Amino acid sequence: MTQTENLPAYPTLSPAELRHPDSLKWTLYGEDVIPMWIADMDFPVAPAILSALRERLDHGLGYHQLMGDRTLDRLLRAKLDTHGLKDLPEGGIAMLPGVVPGIYATVAALTQPGEKVLTMTPVYHPFHLSITTLGREVSAVALLDGPDGYRIDWEGLEAAAQDSKLMLLCHPHNPTGRVWTHDELERLRDLVVRHDLSVLSDELHADLCFTEGPFESFAAAEAVRDRTITVTGPCKAFNTAGLGIGAMIGHDAGLVGRVRGAAGGLMGHEGALSVTMWQAALKDGGPWLADTVAYLRGNRDFLTDYLREHLPAVKFHPVESTYLAWLDLRGCPHAGDIQKFLLEEAKVALHDGPTFAPESFKPQTQGFVRLNFATSREILTEALERMRRALDGA
């Protein structure tokens, strides 16, 4: 196996280009550390987006269409239609400064302090942080680690749903990379209807799927349309996390307004350049995105092969979406402080597993790390080699 095997042509940035003062990812740790933790990509921004931003700057930076940008609304509706979110009403899309504020607003609007909010763990940490910060109780169910990947604990979910008010769903799932299948989504839909749950479906990574066929949104089925808020945005697919923007989507415009209004003036509005960026991504970013997904798929496959050949003690289920790998190093030396060990000995910065679990589940995620493989094949290879040498010498 070589680092160039099956490698599609794709522009990537060097560490010297990436390590600029504004980059949190590349400046948090020392210059001798390869950062593979926070979820942004080491790739140049799509030319179509850069061109649109430059043109927007030439036209000034006054207020944009704060009452609703018709161009963005039209383009976004067309995109959401391909995910099964059809026939959205007027008022069915509300802009956000990012996806995370939408998660917090949903918890605030649809539950009361002390009530339980259902989710599956491990999961993107703002899920459980939004619940606890707002004084609600996390009702978490651990995903089951099977021979073919992570799967839902249906018995546990059924029990936890009985006294919950809201379910927070991560689809595609971060950090395991699962894309829930149609059958799994149907079973989840039956469960939330049976227990009269509201649903927040975070679909931020939907454009980064490696599975065949179109992505299916949770709210694509009529049975759950009016009880579901979907949140999404362009920052993961188009590597624009520095331009915060997102959208809250629902077939019940009243519900969308209620949830968006829960934050009131506590939540800022989307920025003018962010609107321009998302317009350009939806209109002209398709070819760039296709090339990016192809490169990420190659990196995922390279990572899978490398671990099997050189680090067989590391368990990894190849992800179906995202550029985030959930690695199980519990069978390796220093499993009890594996993130710290790899940072100090391998000089590779990864996200520590317990970050992605509520307090009572943190011990179950010790020994796990999340690795961001959205980088050049050369950087990925060097990071894996460093990890191998550190673990072999432990």
C-alpha positions as CSV (number, residue, x, y, z in Angstrom):
1,M,0.0,0.0,0.0
2,T,1.3,3.5,-0.9
3,Q,0.0,6.9,0.0
4,T,-0.7,7.7,-3.7
5,E,-2.6,4.5,-4.4
6,N,-6.0,5.2,-6.0
7,L,-5.5,8.9,-5.2
8,P,-7.8,11.2,-7.2
9,A,-6.3,14.6,-8.4
10,Y,-7.3,17.1,-5.8
11,P,-5.8,20.4,-4.4
12,T,-4.8,20.3,-0.8
13,L,-3.0,22.8,1.4
14,S,0.4,22.3,3.0
15,P,1.0,22.7,6.8
16,A,2.8,26.0,6.1
17,E,-0.3,27.3,4.3
18,L,-2.7,25.9,7.0
19,R,-0.8,27.2,10.1
20,H,-1.9,30.8,9.9
21,P,-2.8,32.9,13.0
22,D,-6.6,32.7,12.4
23,S,-6.7,28.9,12.3
24,L,-7.8,27.4,15.7
25,K,-7.2,23.9,14.4
26,W,-3.6,24.6,13.4
27,T,-2.5,26.9,16.2
28,L,-4.0,25.4,19.4
29,Y,-1.1,23.0,19.7
30,G,2.6,23.3,19.0
31,E,4.1,23.5,15.6
32,D,5.4,20.0,15.9
33,V,1.8,18.6,16.3
34,I,-0.4,17.4,13.5
35,P,-3.9,18.6,14.3
36,M,-6.7,16.1,13.5
37,W,-9.3,17.1,16.0
38,I,-11.8,19.9,15.3
39,A,-14.0,19.4,12.3
40,D,-12.8,21.5,9.4
41,M,-10.9,20.4,6.3
42,D,-7.4,21.1,5.1
43,F,-8.6,22.0,1.6
44,P,-8.9,25.3,-0.3
45,V,-12.3,26.9,-0.5
46,A,-14.3,26.2,-3.7
47,P,-13.3,28.7,-6.4
48,A,-17.0,29.5,-7.0
49,I,-17.4,30.5,-3.4
50,L,-14.3,32.7,-3.4
51,S,-15.4,34.4,-6.6
52,A,-18.8,35.2,-5.2
53,L,-17.3,36.5,-2.0
54,R,-15.0,38.9,-3.9
55,E,-17.9,40.2,-5.9
56,R,-20.0,40.7,-2.8
57,L,-17.1,42.8,-1.2
58,D,-17.1,45.0,-4.3
59,H,-20.8,45.7,-3.7
60,G,-20.3,46.8,-0.1
61,L,-21.3,45.2,3.2
62,G,-24.5,46.8,4.2
63,Y,-27.4,44.8,5.6
64,H,-28.4,41.9,3.5
65,Q,-32.0,40.6,3.0
66,L,-32.7,40.1,6.7
67,M,-36.4,39.5,6.1
68,G,-35.5,36.5,4.0
69,D,-33.2,36.1,1.1
70,R,-35.3,34.9,-1.8
71,T,-32.3,33.5,-3.8
72,L,-31.0,31.5,-0.9
73,D,-34.5,30.3,0.0
74,R,-35.1,29.1,-3.6
75,L,-31.8,27.3,-3.9
76,L,-32.1,25.7,-0.5
77,R,-35.6,24.5,-1.1
78,A,-34.4,22.8,-4.3
79,K,-31.6,21.1,-2.4
80,L,-33.9,20.0,0.4
81,D,-36.3,18.5,-2.1
82,T,-33.7,16.0,-3.1
83,H,-33.5,14.8,0.6
84,G,-37.3,14.3,0.7
85,L,-38.2,17.6,2.4
86,K,-40.8,18.5,-0.2
87,D,-43.6,21.0,-0.2
88,L,-42.1,23.2,2.6
89,P,-44.6,26.0,3.4
90,E,-44.0,29.7,3.5
91,G,-42.1,30.2,6.8
92,G,-40.9,26.7,6.8
93,I,-37.2,27.8,6.6
94,A,-35.6,30.2,9.2
95,M,-32.0,31.3,9.0
96,L,-29.6,30.7,11.9
97,P,-26.1,31.9,12.7
98,G,-25.2,28.3,12.9
99,V,-26.6,24.8,13.6
100,V,-25.6,24.7,17.3
101,P,-27.8,27.7,18.2
102,G,-30.7,25.8,16.5
103,I,-30.1,22.8,18.7
104,Y,-30.2,25.0,21.9
105,A,-33.3,26.9,20.7
106,T,-35.1,23.6,20.0
107,V,-34.4,22.3,23.5
108,A,-35.4,25.6,25.0
109,A,-38.7,25.9,23.1
110,L,-39.9,22.3,23.2
111,T,-39.1,21.2,26.7
112,Q,-39.2,22.5,30.2
113,P,-36.5,22.5,32.9
114,G,-36.2,19.1,34.5
115,E,-37.8,17.3,31.5
116,K,-35.9,14.5,29.7
117,V,-34.4,14.8,26.3
118,L,-33.6,11.6,24.4
119,T,-30.5,11.0,22.4
120,M,-28.0,8.3,21.4
121,T,-24.4,8.3,22.6
122,P,-21.6,8.9,21.7
123,V,-22.8,12.0,19.9
124,Y,-21.7,15.5,18.9
125,H,-21.2,17.2,22.2
126,P,-23.6,20.2,21.8
127,F,-26.4,17.6,22.0
128,H,-25.8,16.7,25.6
129,L,-24.4,20.2,26.5
130,S,-27.5,21.9,25.2
131,I,-29.6,19.6,27.4
132,T,-27.7,20.1,30.6
133,T,-26.9,23.8,30.2
134,L,-30.6,24.5,29.9
135,G,-31.5,22.5,32.9
136,R,-33.0,19.5,31.2
137,E,-32.0,15.9,31.9
138,V,-30.1,13.8,29.3
139,S,-31.9,10.5,28.6
140,A,-29.1,8.8,26.6
141,V,-29.0,5.3,25.1
142,A,-25.6,3.9,24.0
143,L,-25.2,2.7,20.4
144,L,-24.3,-0.9,20.1
145,D,-21.0,-1.9,18.6
146,G,-21.7,-4.8,16.3
147,P,-19.4,-6.7,13.9
148,D,-20.6,-4.6,10.9
149,G,-20.8,-1.2,12.6
150,Y,-22.7,0.7,15.1
151,R,-26.4,0.1,15.4
152,I,-29.3,1.4,17.5
153,D,-30.2,-0.2,20.8
154,W,-34.0,-0.4,20.1
155,E,-34.9,-1.9,23.4
156,G,-33.0,0.8,25.3
157,L,-34.4,3.5,23.1
158,E,-38.0,2.2,23.6
159,A,-37.5,2.4,27.4
160,A,-35.9,5.8,27.4
161,A,-38.6,7.3,25.1
162,Q,-41.4,6.6,27.6
163,D,-40.7,9.6,29.7
164,S,-38.9,11.9,27.2
165,K,-40.4,14.9,25.5
166,L,-37.9,15.5,22.7
167,M,-35.5,13.4,20.7
168,L,-32.2,14.8,19.3
169,L,-31.2,12.8,16.3
170,C,-27.8,13.1,14.6
171,H,-28.1,12.0,10.9
172,P,-25.6,11.3,9.6
173,H,-24.2,10.4,12.9
174,N,-21.2,12.2,14.4
175,P,-18.9,10.7,15.6
176,T,-19.6,7.1,14.3
177,G,-20.2,8.1,10.7
178,R,-23.4,6.1,10.4
179,V,-26.0,7.1,7.8
180,W,-29.3,5.7,9.2
181,T,-31.0,3.4,6.6
182,H,-34.5,3.8,5.4
183,D,-35.6,0.9,7.6
184,E,-33.9,2.4,10.7
185,L,-35.5,5.7,10.0
186,E,-38.9,4.1,9.6
187,R,-38.5,2.4,12.9
188,L,-37.4,5.7,14.6
189,R,-40.4,7.4,13.0
190,D,-42.8,4.8,14.5
191,L,-41.1,5.2,17.9
192,V,-41.5,9.0,18.0
193,V,-45.1,8.9,16.9
194,R,-45.9,6.2,19.4
195,H,-44.4,8.2,22.3
196,D,-45.5,11.6,21.0
197,L,-42.0,13.0,20.8
198,S,-40.8,16.1,19.1
199,V,-37.7,15.7,17.0
200,L,-34.6,17.7,16.2
201,S,-32.7,16.2,13.3
202,D,-29.2,17.5,12.8
203,E,-28.4,16.8,9.1
204,L,-25.3,18.9,8.8
205,H,-23.2,16.2,7.2
206,A,-25.8,15.1,4.7
207,D,-23.8,16.2,1.6
208,L,-20.8,14.1,2.7
209,C,-22.2,10.6,2.3
210,F,-20.4,7.7,0.7
211,T,-23.5,5.5,0.5
212,E,-25.4,4.9,-2.7
213,G,-28.5,6.8,-3.6
214,P,-29.9,10.1,-2.4
215,F,-29.8,11.1,1.3
216,E,-33.1,10.5,3.1
217,S,-34.0,13.2,5.7
218,F,-35.7,12.0,8.8
219,A,-38.7,14.3,8.1
220,A,-39.1,12.9,4.6
221,A,-42.1,10.8,5.8
222,E,-45.4,12.6,6.3
223,A,-46.0,10.9,9.7
224,V,-43.3,12.9,11.4
225,R,-43.3,16.1,9.3
226,D,-45.2,18.3,11.7
227,R,-43.2,17.2,14.8
228,T,-39.7,17.6,13.4
229,I,-37.3,20.5,13.2
230,T,-34.4,19.8,10.8
231,V,-31.2,21.8,11.1
232,T,-28.5,22.0,8.4
233,G,-25.8,24.3,6.9
234,P,-23.0,24.4,4.4
235,C,-20.0,24.7,6.7
236,K,-19.0,21.0,6.8
237,A,-19.5,20.1,3.2
238,F,-18.0,23.3,1.9
239,N,-15.3,23.9,4.5
240,T,-16.6,27.3,5.6
241,A,-16.9,27.0,9.4
242,G,-15.5,30.6,9.7
243,L,-18.6,31.9,8.0
244,G,-21.3,30.9,10.4
245,I,-24.8,30.2,8.9
246,G,-27.4,27.5,9.2
247,A,-31.1,26.9,8.7
248,M,-34.0,25.5,10.7
249,I,-36.5,23.7,8.5
250,G,-40.0,22.3,9.2
251,H,-43.3,21.6,7.5
252,D,-45.1,23.3,10.4
253,A,-44.3,27.0,10.0
254,G,-45.8,27.7,13.4
255,L,-43.4,25.3,15.0
256,V,-40.4,26.8,13.1
257,G,-41.4,30.2,14.3
258,R,-41.9,29.1,17.9
259,V,-38.5,27.4,18.0
260,R,-36.7,30.3,16.2
261,G,-38.4,32.8,18.5
262,A,-37.3,31.0,21.6
263,A,-33.9,32.6,21.4
264,G,-35.3,36.0,20.4
265,G,-32.5,38.6,20.5
266,L,-30.2,36.2,22.3
267,M,-29.4,34.7,18.9
268,G,-27.7,36.8,16.3
269,H,-28.6,36.7,12.6
270,E,-26.6,35.2,9.7
271,G,-24.0,37.4,8.2
272,A,-24.1,38.9,4.7
273,L,-21.0,37.1,3.5
274,S,-22.4,33.8,4.9
275,V,-25.5,34.2,2.8
276,T,-23.4,34.9,-0.3
277,M,-21.2,31.9,0.4
278,W,-24.2,29.5,0.8
279,Q,-25.8,30.8,-2.4
280,A,-22.6,30.2,-4.4
281,A,-22.2,26.7,-2.8
282,L,-25.8,25.7,-3.8
283,K,-25.6,27.2,-7.2
284,D,-22.1,26.4,-8.4
285,G,-20.4,24.3,-5.8
286,G,-21.5,20.8,-7.0
287,P,-18.4,19.8,-9.0
288,W,-16.1,20.9,-6.2
289,L,-18.2,19.0,-3.6
290,A,-18.1,15.8,-5.8
291,D,-14.3,16.0,-6.0
292,T,-14.1,16.5,-2.3
293,V,-16.3,13.6,-1.5
294,A,-14.2,11.4,-3.8
295,Y,-11.0,12.4,-2.1
296,L,-12.5,11.9,1.4
297,R,-13.7,8.4,0.3
298,G,-10.1,7.6,-0.8
299,N,-8.8,8.8,2.6
300,R,-11.3,6.8,4.4
301,D,-10.3,3.7,2.5
302,F,-6.6,4.4,3.0
303,L,-7.2,4.8,6.8
304,T,-9.2,1.6,6.9
305,D,-6.4,-0.4,5.1
306,Y,-3.6,1.2,7.1
307,L,-5.2,0.4,10.5
308,R,-5.9,-3.2,9.5
309,E,-2.4,-3.7,8.3
310,H,-0.3,-1.7,10.8
311,L,-2.5,-1.1,13.8
312,P,-4.8,-4.1,14.1
313,A,-5.5,-3.5,17.8
314,V,-7.3,-0.3,16.8
315,K,-11.0,-1.0,16.0
316,F,-12.6,1.1,13.3
317,H,-15.8,0.7,11.3
318,P,-15.4,2.5,8.0
319,V,-17.7,5.6,8.1
320,E,-20.6,6.0,5.7
321,S,-20.5,9.8,5.9
322,T,-18.4,12.6,7.4
323,Y,-14.7,12.9,7.5
324,L,-14.5,11.8,11.1
325,A,-13.3,8.4,12.2
326,W,-14.3,7.0,15.6
327,L,-11.4,4.9,16.7
328,D,-11.5,2.3,19.5
329,L,-8.0,2.1,21.1
330,R,-9.1,0.3,24.3
331,G,-7.0,-2.7,23.3
332,C,-3.9,-0.5,23.0
333,P,-1.4,0.7,25.7
334,H,-2.3,3.8,27.6
335,A,-6.0,3.4,26.8
336,G,-6.9,5.2,30.0
337,D,-5.3,8.4,28.7
338,I,-4.9,7.7,25.0
339,Q,-5.6,11.2,23.7
340,K,-3.0,12.7,26.0
341,F,-0.5,9.9,25.2
342,L,-0.8,10.4,21.4
343,L,-0.6,14.1,21.8
344,E,2.6,13.9,23.8
345,E,4.3,10.9,22.3
346,A,3.1,10.9,18.7
347,K,2.5,14.6,18.3
348,V,-0.9,14.0,16.9
349,A,-3.9,15.9,18.3
350,L,-7.2,14.0,18.3
351,H,-10.5,14.6,20.0
352,D,-10.9,12.7,23.2
353,G,-13.7,10.1,23.3
354,P,-15.4,11.3,26.5
355,T,-16.1,14.6,24.9
356,F,-18.9,12.9,23.0
357,A,-20.8,11.5,25.9
358,P,-22.8,12.9,28.8
359,E,-21.3,12.6,32.2
360,S,-22.7,9.1,33.2
361,F,-21.5,7.6,29.8
362,K,-18.0,9.1,29.8
363,P,-16.3,6.0,31.2
364,Q,-17.7,4.0,28.3
365,T,-15.9,6.3,25.8
366,Q,-12.5,6.3,27.5
367,G,-10.0,4.8,25.1
368,F,-11.8,6.2,22.0
369,V,-10.6,9.1,19.9
370,R,-12.1,11.0,17.0
371,L,-9.8,11.5,14.0
372,N,-10.4,14.1,11.3
373,F,-9.1,12.6,8.0
374,A,-10.1,15.6,5.8
375,T,-6.5,16.5,5.0
376,S,-3.9,15.6,2.4
377,R,-2.9,12.0,1.9
378,E,0.7,13.0,2.9
379,I,-0.4,14.6,6.2
380,L,-2.8,11.6,7.0
381,T,0.0,9.1,6.3
382,E,2.5,11.0,8.5
383,A,0.0,11.2,11.4
384,L,-0.8,7.4,11.2
385,E,2.9,6.6,11.0
386,R,3.5,8.7,14.1
387,M,0.7,6.9,15.9
388,R,2.1,3.5,14.9
389,R,5.6,4.3,16.2
390,A,4.3,5.7,19.5
391,L,2.0,2.7,20.1
392,D,4.6,0.2,19.0
393,G,7.1,1.7,21.4
394,A,4.7,1.9,24.4
